[in-house]
Amino acid sequence: MAQTPDPVAPADDAARQLAQDLMQARHAALAWTDPETGCPGISRIGFGLALDGGPMTLISALAPHFAALRQNPACAILLGEVGEKGDPLTYPRLMIRATAAFIAPDDQARPDLRAAWLASHPKSKLYIDFADFALVRLHPQSALLNGGFARACRLTARDLCP
């Protein structure tokens, strides 16, 4: 019996560039696992990049995904917006499988992460230092880029954060 070829290609330079473009987003959808039920949950989050190009977010302890990621840091992020016209499934999108790492208030990296966050999310200056907020690095494990109709690529963490 002949095997069906994998329709998802390895990343090429064009795929890596499109992924980098999509990672310039200021918000994303975050998938997480509910610690009480084991069911998946999804939240809209602020999204940004640290100075090293790695993904990050800022989360309030009041949000359900805060406790969920503390208990199980495995998550996924979806980036990409639908255009004004045409089929929504023809627009590029990037799904990143990641591991969340909370940044402690006394972590030496926090000042640089805080500055990077505020550079792209200046309005969060009002609450970024509240005790219930935490900066969270989203360390990519792998990714799947859907570049539009009949164009899908697998990306590695290195493809996303060279």
Phi, psi and omega in degrees: 000127182286139177278142177283130179295148179292122180284350180263120185271159171291161182293142170240181183300322180295319179294317178298320179292318178297319177299316178297320178298315180294330180285359175278001182299156178254357174210163183204172169258133182245123175261138183212169180252127179292123184292337181276322186251340185078001180277153177288151173228162179217140182222149170275133181230159166288145184225141177203180180239139173287173180300332179275003178090358180282145180293151177205168176211172176235124186232138174273143177297344178284341182281140181298331181287344177298302179296323181298315181288331175297320182279321181221100186286356177291132183205177175217147181239137175244124179241146176131139182244150176275138178283178183286334185232160172085185181286123181302333182282357178269353181273144183293148177209155184228125175252122180248123170277131187216170173239126181277137177228113180287138180264119180292150180303331181261008178296134181298336180280344187301315181302318179291320178294319178299314180297318179296318179297313182293331178297326181258346180225064187300331180293339180287357175302334180295333187224355185303330182264005175296147184299333183272002179256143178225139168281140183227122172281141179245091185284112181298141174253319178194174180207159175231120180257125171252105185274009184121188185306125175060029178222095178233140182222144172268137179237151175263170175302322179294327176297325183276323184230077184297000000 
